[in-house]
Amino acid sequence: MTVQSVFTSRAVTRLIEAGNTATCASCKLPVKFRAKSRLQQVIANVYNDGVWERVEHYHLDCYEKAGRPYGTAA
């Protein structure tokens, strides 16, 4: 008997890496790397009816202002 997992949207916090080309899903500005600042971003895997749909990137502040749409970032 196999158990089928139902995936749900979730978010994680990660350091912004050099060469990052993501755009914030909230403010639509680039999520830019800054060597001296060591800024963080939120990356969310978005699922619709248990099926992966897309990845969204946020500035950490923008994710908080948006009301944490995918829950508390791990």
N, C-alpha and C positions, 0 to 999 in steps of 0.2 A: 504494500500500500504506500503510495507516495503522498506527501503533504505539499499542497500548492501554497506558496506564499502570496499574500496580497501586499503589494508595495504601496507605501504612502509617501507623499512629498515630505522632504526633510531638508534641513540646512546645516551647514558646518562653517566654522570660522577658520580662515587660513591666512597666512601672510601673503601679501601681494608680491609676486615674483617678477624679476626682470623679464621684459619681453611680453608681459601680459597685454593682450589686445581686447580685453572684455569691456563691455559698456554696461553701466549700471542700469538695471531694469526700472529703477525708480526715477532717478534724475536725468537719465540718458547721457551722462557725461562719462568719459573714459575712466576706468579703474586703473590709475597710474601707479607705477612703481616709483618710490623715492628712497634712495639708498640710506639716507640718514634718519628717515622717519620710521621705517619698519611698520608701515600701515597694514591694517588687516582688511580683508574683504569677507563677505558672506557668499557662499556658493550653495545654491539650492537645486536639488534634483526634483523636478516637478513630474508627478504621475497623475494620469487621468484614468479613472476606473481601473487602477492597478497596473496600468501600462505606462512605461516611461514616455514622456512627451518632449521635455526640453530641460536645459540647464539655464538658470538665471544667476547673474552675478550682481552684487550690491556692494556699495561702500558700507562699512559697518554702521555709520551714523544713519544712512538712508534706510537700512533694514530696520533699525529701531524706530525711525520716524514713520515707516510704513506699517508699523504695528506688528512686526514679526509675522508676516503672512504664512510662513511655513514652520512656525513654532520657534522655540528657543534654539539658537544655533549651538550645536555641540562643539 
